[in-house]
């Protein structure tokens, strides 16, 4: 009987602790995700500024991307800038390729 009472008391005391730990874990995870997103955003902004500098004079797409950094990181930023008109490319005569000439646009 004493073991059952001890188990119940332990369970009752452990519940609030487990709840608090679970809640703190969720809050810390949220804060960590926000921190990672802010870091990624600041890197993207730096890449966007650098791409705008490089393409102030028209040049080949991939040459400019490789100047800024890793294509896996820089290409999404470049596509975003193209979409918003900050960078422009003549896509009427050909599709987007490594040698497509990119220039600074008037977007934003």
N, CA, C and O atoms as a GROMACS GRO file, in nm:
protein
  432
    1UNK      N    1   0.082  -0.119   0.000
    1UNK     CA    2   0.000   0.000   0.000
    1UNK      C    3   0.087   0.126   0.000
    1UNK      O    4   0.056   0.224  -0.068
    2UNK      N    5   0.194   0.121   0.076
    2UNK     CA    6   0.284   0.236   0.084
    2UNK      C    7   0.348   0.264  -0.052
    2UNK      O    8   0.370   0.380  -0.086
    3UNK      N    9   0.377   0.160  -0.129
    3UNK     CA   10   0.437   0.177  -0.261
    3UNK      C   11   0.338   0.245  -0.357
    3UNK      O   12   0.379   0.327  -0.439
    4UNK      N   13   0.212   0.212  -0.346
    4UNK     CA   14   0.110   0.273  -0.432
    4UNK      C   15   0.096   0.421  -0.400
    4UNK      O   16   0.087   0.503  -0.491
    5UNK      N   17   0.093   0.455  -0.272
    5UNK     CA   18   0.082   0.594  -0.229
    5UNK      C   19   0.206   0.672  -0.274
    5UNK      O   20   0.195   0.785  -0.323
    6UNK      N   21   0.322   0.612  -0.258
    6UNK     CA   22   0.446   0.678  -0.300
    6UNK      C   23   0.445   0.702  -0.451
    6UNK      O   24   0.490   0.807  -0.497
    7UNK      N   25   0.396   0.606  -0.527
    7UNK     CA   26   0.388   0.621  -0.672
    7UNK      C   27   0.291   0.733  -0.710
    7UNK      O   28   0.321   0.813  -0.798
    8UNK      N   29   0.176   0.738  -0.644
    8UNK     CA   30   0.078   0.844  -0.673
    8UNK      C   31   0.134   0.982  -0.638
    8UNK      O   32   0.118   1.076  -0.715
    9UNK      N   33   0.199   0.994  -0.524
    9UNK     CA   34   0.257   1.122  -0.483
    9UNK      C   35   0.365   1.163  -0.582
    9UNK      O   36   0.372   1.280  -0.622
   10UNK      N   37   0.447   1.070  -0.620
   10UNK     CA   38   0.552   1.099  -0.718
   10UNK      C   39   0.490   1.144  -0.850
   10UNK      O   40   0.539   1.239  -0.911
   11UNK      N   41   0.386   1.077  -0.895
   11UNK     CA   42   0.320   1.113  -1.021
   11UNK      C   43   0.259   1.253  -1.012
   11UNK      O   44   0.269   1.331  -1.106
   12UNK      N   45   0.195   1.284  -0.900
   12UNK     CA   46   0.134   1.415  -0.883
   12UNK      C   47   0.238   1.526  -0.878
   12UNK      O   48   0.216   1.635  -0.930
   13UNK      N   49   0.351   1.499  -0.815
   13UNK     CA   50   0.457   1.599  -0.809
   13UNK      C   51   0.530   1.613  -0.942
   13UNK      O   52   0.578   1.721  -0.977
   14UNK      N   53   0.538   1.503  -1.015
   14UNK     CA   54   0.611   1.505  -1.142
   14UNK      C   55   0.531   1.570  -1.254
   14UNK      O   56   0.589   1.624  -1.347
   15UNK      N   57   0.397   1.566  -1.245
   15UNK     CA   58   0.316   1.621  -1.355
   15UNK      C   59   0.344   1.769  -1.380
   15UNK      O   60   0.371   1.806  -1.495
   16UNK      N   61   0.340   1.855  -1.277
   16UNK     CA   62   0.367   1.997  -1.306
   16UNK      C   63   0.509   2.018  -1.360
   16UNK      O   64   0.531   2.102  -1.448
   17UNK      N   65   0.604   1.942  -1.309
   17UNK     CA   66   0.741   1.954  -1.356
   17UNK      C   67   0.751   1.914  -1.503
   17UNK      O   68   0.815   1.983  -1.582
   18UNK      N   69   0.688   1.803  -1.539
   18UNK     CA   70   0.690   1.757  -1.678
   18UNK      C   71   0.620   1.858  -1.768
   18UNK      O   72   0.666   1.883  -1.880
   19UNK      N   73   0.510   1.916  -1.721
   19UNK     CA   74   0.439   2.016  -1.799
   19UNK      C   75   0.525   2.141  -1.821
   19UNK      O   76   0.532   2.194  -1.932
   20UNK      N   77   0.590   2.186  -1.716
   20UNK     CA   78   0.677   2.304  -1.726
   20UNK      C   79   0.792   2.278  -1.822
   20UNK      O   80   0.824   2.362  -1.905
   21UNK      N   81   0.855   2.162  -1.809
   21UNK     CA   82   0.967   2.128  -1.898
   21UNK      C   83   0.919   2.121  -2.043
   21UNK      O   84   0.987   2.169  -2.133
   22UNK      N   85   0.803   2.061  -2.065
   22UNK     CA   86   0.747   2.051  -2.200
   22UNK      C   87   0.719   2.190  -2.257
   22UNK      O   88   0.750   2.218  -2.372
   23UNK      N   89   0.661   2.275  -2.175
   23UNK     CA   90   0.628   2.411  -2.219
   23UNK      C   91   0.756   2.491  -2.250
   23UNK      O   92   0.764   2.560  -2.351
   24UNK      N   93   0.855   2.481  -2.162
   24UNK     CA   94   0.981   2.550  -2.185
   24UNK      C   95   1.050   2.499  -2.311
   24UNK      O   96   1.108   2.577  -2.387
   25UNK      N   97   1.043   2.370  -2.333
   25UNK     CA   98   1.104   2.310  -2.452
   25UNK      C   99   1.040   2.367  -2.578
   25UNK      O  100   1.110   2.398  -2.674
   26UNK      N  101   0.907   2.380  -2.578
   26UNK     CA  102   0.838   2.436  -2.695
   26UNK      C  103   0.876   2.582  -2.716
   26UNK      O  104   0.898   2.625  -2.830
   27UNK      N  105   0.885   2.660  -2.608
   27UNK     CA  106   0.920   2.802  -2.620
   27UNK      C  107   1.064   2.818  -2.671
   27UNK      O  108   1.092   2.902  -2.756
   28UNK      N  109   1.154   2.736  -2.619
   28UNK     CA  110   1.292   2.743  -2.664
   28UNK      C  111   1.305   2.704  -2.811
   28UNK      O  112   1.384   2.763  -2.885
   29UNK      N  113   1.228   2.604  -2.853
   29UNK     CA  114   1.230   2.564  -2.994
   29UNK      C  115   1.182   2.679  -3.082
   29UNK      O  116   1.239   2.705  -3.188
   30UNK      N  117   1.077   2.747  -3.038
   30UNK     CA  118   1.025   2.861  -3.116
   30UNK      C  119   1.129   2.971  -3.126
   30UNK      O  120   1.150   3.027  -3.234
   31UNK      N  121   1.194   3.003  -3.015
   31UNK     CA  122   1.297   3.107  -3.016
   31UNK      C  123   1.414   3.069  -3.105
   31UNK      O  124   1.470   3.153  -3.176
   32UNK      N  125   1.451   2.942  -3.102
   32UNK     CA  126   1.561   2.896  -3.184
   32UNK      C  127   1.525   2.907  -3.333
   32UNK      O  128   1.609   2.946  -3.414
   33UNK      N  129   1.401   2.873  -3.369
   33UNK     CA  130   1.357   2.885  -3.508
   33UNK      C  131   1.358   3.030  -3.553
   33UNK      O  132   1.400   3.060  -3.666
   34UNK      N  133   1.312   3.122  -3.468
   34UNK     CA  134   1.314   3.264  -3.502
   34UNK      C  135   1.457   3.310  -3.523
   34UNK      O  136   1.485   3.384  -3.617
   35UNK      N  137   1.547   3.268  -3.437
   35UNK     CA  138   1.687   3.304  -3.452
   35UNK      C  139   1.746   3.254  -3.583
   35UNK      O  140   1.820   3.326  -3.649
   36UNK      N  141   1.712   3.132  -3.620
   36UNK     CA  142   1.764   3.077  -3.746
   36UNK      C  143   1.707   3.152  -3.865
   36UNK      O  144   1.778   3.177  -3.962
   37UNK      N  145   1.578   3.189  -3.858
   37UNK     CA  146   1.517   3.262  -3.969
   37UNK      C  147   1.578   3.401  -3.982
   37UNK      O  148   1.601   3.448  -4.094
   38UNK      N  149   1.604   3.467  -3.869
   38UNK     CA  150   1.664   3.600  -3.876
   38UNK      C  151   1.805   3.593  -3.934
   38UNK      O  152   1.845   3.681  -4.010
   39UNK      N  153   1.880   3.490  -3.898
   39UNK     CA  154   2.014   3.473  -3.953
   39UNK      C  155   2.006   3.451  -4.103
   39UNK      O  156   2.083   3.509  -4.179
   40UNK      N  157   1.912   3.367  -4.145
   40UNK     CA  158   1.895   3.340  -4.288
   40UNK      C  159   1.852   3.466  -4.362
   40UNK      O  160   1.899   3.492  -4.473
   41UNK      N  161   1.762   3.543  -4.301
   41UNK     CA  162   1.714   3.666  -4.363
   41UNK      C  163   1.827   3.767  -4.378
   41UNK      O  164   1.838   3.832  -4.482
   42UNK      N  165   1.910   3.780  -4.276
   42UNK     CA  166   2.020   3.877  -4.286
   42UNK      C  167   2.120   3.835  -4.392
   42UNK      O  168   2.176   3.921  -4.462
   43UNK      N  169   2.144   3.704  -4.406
   43UNK     CA  170   2.232   3.657  -4.513
   43UNK      C  171   2.171   3.683  -4.650
   43UNK      O  172   2.242   3.720  -4.744
   44UNK      N  173   2.039   3.665  -4.661
   44UNK     CA  174   1.971   3.690  -4.788
   44UNK      C  175   1.977   3.838  -4.825
   44UNK      O  176   1.998   3.872  -4.941
   45UNK      N  177   1.961   3.924  -4.726
   45UNK     CA  178   1.967   4.068  -4.753
   45UNK      C  179   2.107   4.108  -4.798
   45UNK      O  180   2.123   4.189  -4.890
   46UNK      N  181   2.208   4.050  -4.736
   46UNK     CA  182   2.346   4.078  -4.776
   46UNK      C  183   2.370   4.029  -4.919
   46UNK      O  184   2.435   4.097  -4.998
   47UNK      N  185   2.318   3.911  -4.951
   47UNK     CA  186   2.332   3.857  -5.087
   47UNK      C  187   2.259   3.945  -5.187
   47UNK      O  188   2.309   3.969  -5.297
   48UNK      N  189   2.141   3.994  -5.150
   48UNK     CA  190   2.063   4.079  -5.240
   48UNK      C  191   2.138   4.209  -5.268
   48UNK      O  192   2.144   4.254  -5.383
   49UNK      N  193   2.194   4.269  -5.166
   49UNK     CA  194   2.270   4.393  -5.185
   49UNK      C  195   2.392   4.368  -5.273
   49UNK      O  196   2.423   4.448  -5.361
   50UNK      N  197   2.459   4.259  -5.249
   50UNK     CA  198   2.580   4.226  -5.327
   50UNK      C  199   2.543   4.198  -5.473
   50UNK      O  200   2.615   4.241  -5.563
   51UNK      N  201   2.432   4.126  -5.496
   51UNK     CA  202   2.388   4.101  -5.634
   51UNK      C  203   2.354   4.232  -5.706
   51UNK      O  204   2.386   4.248  -5.824
   52UNK      N  205   2.291   4.324  -5.635
   52UNK     CA  206   2.257   4.453  -5.695
   52UNK      C  207   2.384   4.529  -5.732
   52UNK      O  208   2.390   4.593  -5.838
   53UNK      N  209   2.486   4.522  -5.647
   53UNK     CA  210   2.614   4.587  -5.678
   53UNK      C  211   2.677   4.524  -5.803
   53UNK      O  212   2.722   4.595  -5.893
   54UNK      N  213   2.679   4.393  -5.807
   54UNK     CA  214   2.747   4.323  -5.917
   54UNK      C  215   2.675   4.348  -6.050
   54UNK      O  216   2.739   4.370  -6.152
   55UNK      N  217   2.542   4.342  -6.047
   55UNK     CA  218   2.467   4.358  -6.171
   55UNK      C  219   2.430   4.503  -6.202
   55UNK      O  220   2.344   4.528  -6.286
   56UNK      N  221   2.494   4.598  -6.133
   56UNK     CA  222   2.476   4.739  -6.170
   56UNK      C  223   2.525   4.757  -6.314
   56UNK      O  224   2.472   4.839  -6.389
   57UNK      N  225   2.625   4.679  -6.350
   57UNK     CA  226   2.666   4.667  -6.491
   57UNK      C  227   2.622   4.529  -6.537
   57UNK      O  228   2.647   4.430  -6.468
   58UNK      N  229   2.557   4.522  -6.650
   58UNK     CA  230   2.505   4.396  -6.702
   58UNK      C  231   2.614   4.289  -6.710
   58UNK      O  232   2.727   4.317  -6.749
   59UNK      N  233   2.578   4.166  -6.672
   59UNK     CA  234   2.674   4.057  -6.678
   59UNK      C  235   2.605   3.923  -6.680
   59UNK      O  236   2.484   3.914  -6.657
   60UNK      N  237   2.681   3.816  -6.707
   60UNK     CA  238   2.623   3.681  -6.710
   60UNK      C  239   2.574   3.637  -6.572
   60UNK      O  240   2.637   3.664  -6.470
   61UNK      N  241   2.462   3.569  -6.572
   61UNK     CA  242   2.398   3.526  -6.449
   61UNK      C  243   2.492   3.447  -6.358
   61UNK      O  244   2.514   3.488  -6.244
   62UNK      N  245   2.546   3.338  -6.406
   62UNK     CA  246   2.622   3.248  -6.319
   62UNK      C  247   2.753   3.312  -6.273
   62UNK      O  248   2.799   3.284  -6.162
   63UNK      N  249   2.813   3.395  -6.354
   63UNK     CA  250   2.936   3.463  -6.312
   63UNK      C  251   2.909   3.552  -6.191
   63UNK      O  252   2.987   3.555  -6.096
   64UNK      N  253   2.798   3.626  -6.196
   64UNK     CA  254   2.761   3.711  -6.083
   64UNK      C  255   2.726   3.631  -5.959
   64UNK      O  256   2.763   3.668  -5.847
   65UNK      N  257   2.653   3.521  -5.979
   65UNK     CA  258   2.613   3.436  -5.866
   65UNK      C  259   2.736   3.378  -5.798
   65UNK      O  260   2.745   3.379  -5.675
   66UNK      N  261   2.831   3.327  -5.875
   66UNK     CA  262   2.952   3.269  -5.818
   66UNK      C  263   3.038   3.374  -5.749
   66UNK      O  264   3.112   3.341  -5.656
   67UNK      N  265   3.030   3.498  -5.792
   67UNK     CA  266   3.103   3.606  -5.726
   67UNK      C  267   3.048   3.630  -5.586
   67UNK      O  268   3.123   3.660  -5.493
   68UNK      N  269   2.916   3.618  -5.571
   68UNK     CA  270   2.852   3.644  -5.442
   68UNK      C  271   2.871   3.528  -5.346
   68UNK      O  272   2.896   3.550  -5.227
   69UNK      N  273   2.858   3.404  -5.394
   69UNK     CA  274   2.870   3.290  -5.303
   69UNK      C  275   2.825   3.160  -5.368
   69UNK      O  276   2.832   3.145  -5.490
   70UNK      N  277   2.780   3.070  -5.286
   70UNK     CA  278   2.736   2.938  -5.330
   70UNK      C  279   2.604   2.950  -5.406
   70UNK      O  280   2.510   3.012  -5.357
   71UNK      N  281   2.595   2.891  -5.527
   71UNK     CA  282   2.470   2.901  -5.604
   71UNK      C  283   2.347   2.852  -5.528
   71UNK      O  284   2.238   2.908  -5.546
   72UNK      N  285   2.362   2.751  -5.446
   72UNK     CA  286   2.248   2.697  -5.371
   72UNK      C  287   2.187   2.803  -5.279
   72UNK      O  288   2.067   2.801  -5.253
   73UNK      N  289   2.270   2.893  -5.230
   73UNK     CA  290   2.224   2.999  -5.140
   73UNK      C  291   2.185   3.124  -5.218
   73UNK      O  292   2.086   3.189  -5.186
   74UNK      N  293   2.262   3.158  -5.321
   74UNK     CA  294   2.246   3.286  -5.390
   74UNK      C  295   2.136   3.282  -5.497
   74UNK      O  296   2.067   3.383  -5.515
   75UNK      N  297   2.118   3.171  -5.568
   75UNK     CA  298   2.019   3.165  -5.675
   75UNK      C  299   1.876   3.196  -5.630
   75UNK      O  300   1.805   3.269  -5.700
   76UNK      N  301   1.829   3.144  -5.515
   76UNK     CA  302   1.694   3.183  -5.472
   76UNK      C  303   1.680   3.334  -5.450
   76UNK      O  304   1.575   3.391  -5.477
   77UNK      N  305   1.785   3.395  -5.400
   77UNK     CA  306   1.782   3.541  -5.380
   77UNK      C  307   1.775   3.610  -5.516
   77UNK      O  308   1.700   3.706  -5.533
   78UNK      N  309   1.854   3.563  -5.612
   78UNK     CA  310   1.852   3.621  -5.746
   78UNK      C  311   1.714   3.608  -5.809
   78UNK      O  312   1.665   3.703  -5.870
   79UNK      N  313   1.652   3.490  -5.797
   79UNK     CA  314   1.518   3.470  -5.853
   79UNK      C  315   1.417   3.566  -5.788
   79UNK      O  316   1.329   3.619  -5.855
   80UNK      N  317   1.431   3.586  -5.658
   80UNK     CA  318   1.343   3.679  -5.586
   80UNK      C  319   1.360   3.821  -5.641
   80UNK      O  320   1.262   3.891  -5.664
   81UNK      N  321   1.484   3.861  -5.663
   81UNK     CA  322   1.510   3.995  -5.716
   81UNK      C  323   1.459   4.009  -5.859
   81UNK      O  324   1.410   4.115  -5.897
   82UNK      N  325   1.469   3.903  -5.938
   82UNK     CA  326   1.412   3.905  -6.073
   82UNK      C  327   1.260   3.918  -6.068
   82UNK      O  328   1.201   3.995  -6.143
   83UNK      N  329   1.198   3.842  -5.978
   83UNK     CA  330   1.053   3.842  -5.965
   83UNK      C  331   1.002   3.982  -5.930
   83UNK      O  332   0.899   4.026  -5.983
   84UNK      N  333   1.072   4.052  -5.842
   84UNK     CA  334   1.029   4.185  -5.798
   84UNK      C  335   1.080   4.298  -5.887
   84UNK      O  336   1.048   4.415  -5.862
   85UNK      N  337   1.156   4.266  -5.988
   85UNK     CA  338   1.201   4.367  -6.083
   85UNK      C  339   1.324   4.445  -6.042
   85UNK      O  340   1.363   4.540  -6.110
   86UNK      N  341   1.388   4.405  -5.931
   86UNK     CA  342   1.510   4.474  -5.892
   86UNK      C  343   1.625   4.438  -5.987
   86UNK      O  344   1.714   4.518  -6.011
   87UNK      N  345   1.620   4.316  -6.039
   87UNK     CA  346   1.711   4.274  -6.146
   87UNK      C  347   1.624   4.240  -6.267
   87UNK      O  348   1.509   4.198  -6.252
   88UNK      N  349   1.680   4.257  -6.386
   88UNK     CA  350   1.604   4.225  -6.507
   88UNK      C  351   1.686   4.136  -6.599
   88UNK      O  352   1.810   4.138  -6.598
   89UNK      N  353   1.614   4.058  -6.679
   89UNK     CA  354   1.677   3.972  -6.779
   89UNK      C  355   1.585   3.967  -6.899
   89UNK      O  356   1.463   3.968  -6.884
   90UNK      N  357   1.642   3.962  -7.018
   90UNK     CA  358   1.563   3.950  -7.141
   90UNK      C  359   1.527   3.803  -7.161
   90UNK      O  360   1.609   3.724  -7.208
   91UNK      N  361   1.404   3.770  -7.126
   91UNK     CA  362   1.359   3.632  -7.138
   91UNK      C  363   1.271   3.610  -7.260
   91UNK      O  364   1.217   3.501  -7.280
   92UNK      N  365   1.256   3.714  -7.344
   92UNK     CA  366   1.176   3.700  -7.466
   92UNK      C  367   1.252   3.623  -7.574
   92UNK      O  368   1.194   3.547  -7.651
   93UNK      N  369   1.384   3.643  -7.578
   93UNK     CA  370   1.462   3.579  -7.684
   93UNK      C  371   1.516   3.442  -7.643
   93UNK      O  372   1.546   3.360  -7.731
   94UNK      N  373   1.529   3.415  -7.516
   94UNK     CA  374   1.584   3.285  -7.470
   94UNK      C  375   1.538   3.258  -7.327
   94UNK      O  376   1.489   3.348  -7.258
   95UNK      N  377   1.555   3.134  -7.285
   95UNK     CA  378   1.522   3.099  -7.147
   95UNK      C  379   1.638   3.137  -7.055
   95UNK      O  380   1.748   3.167  -7.100
   96UNK      N  381   1.611   3.136  -6.927
   96UNK     CA  382   1.713   3.170  -6.828
   96UNK      C  383   1.822   3.061  -6.828
   96UNK      O  384   1.792   2.943  -6.811
   97UNK      N  385   1.946   3.102  -6.847
   97UNK     CA  386   2.058   3.008  -6.851
   97UNK      C  387   2.178   3.072  -6.783
   97UNK      O  388   2.173   3.188  -6.741
   98UNK      N  389   2.287   2.995  -6.774
   98UNK     CA  390   2.408   3.045  -6.708
   98UNK      C  391   2.462   3.173  -6.770
   98UNK      O  392   2.519   3.257  -6.700
   99UNK      N  393   2.446   3.187  -6.900
   99UNK     CA  394   2.504   3.302  -6.970
   99UNK      C  395   2.403   3.414  -6.996
   99UNK      O  396   2.434   3.508  -7.068
  100UNK      N  397   2.282   3.405  -6.940
  100UNK     CA  398   2.182   3.511  -6.957
  100UNK      C  399   2.233   3.640  -6.895
  100UNK      O  400   2.282   3.642  -6.782
  101UNK      N  401   2.220   3.749  -6.972
  101UNK     CA  402   2.265   3.879  -6.921
  101UNK      C  403   2.163   3.934  -6.821
  101UNK      O  404   2.044   3.946  -6.850
  102UNK      N  405   2.213   3.966  -6.702
  102UNK     CA  406   2.130   4.021  -6.594
  102UNK      C  407   2.173   4.165  -6.573
  102UNK      O  408   2.292   4.196  -6.578
  103UNK      N  409   2.077   4.254  -6.548
  103UNK     CA  410   2.108   4.394  -6.525
  103UNK      C  411   2.021   4.445  -6.409
  103UNK      O  412   1.924   4.380  -6.369
  104UNK      N  413   2.058   4.558  -6.357
  104UNK     CA  414   1.982   4.621  -6.248
  104UNK      C  415   1.852   4.676  -6.303
  104UNK      O  416   1.851   4.743  -6.406
  105UNK      N  417   1.742   4.648  -6.235
  105UNK     CA  418   1.612   4.696  -6.277
  105UNK      C  419   1.568   4.815  -6.196
  105UNK      O  420   1.648   4.878  -6.127
  106UNK      N  421   1.439   4.847  -6.206
  106UNK     CA  422   1.387   4.963  -6.133
  106UNK      C  423   1.289   4.922  -6.024
  106UNK      O  424   1.225   5.008  -5.964
  107UNK      N  425   1.276   4.792  -5.996
  107UNK     CA  426   1.182   4.743  -5.896
  107UNK      C  427   1.218   4.790  -5.756
  107UNK      O  428   1.329   4.836  -5.730
  108UNK      N  429   1.121   4.778  -5.666
  108UNK     CA  430   1.130   4.819  -5.526
  108UNK      C  431   1.138   4.968  -5.523
  108UNK      O  432   1.146   5.027  -5.416
   0.00000   0.00000   0.00000
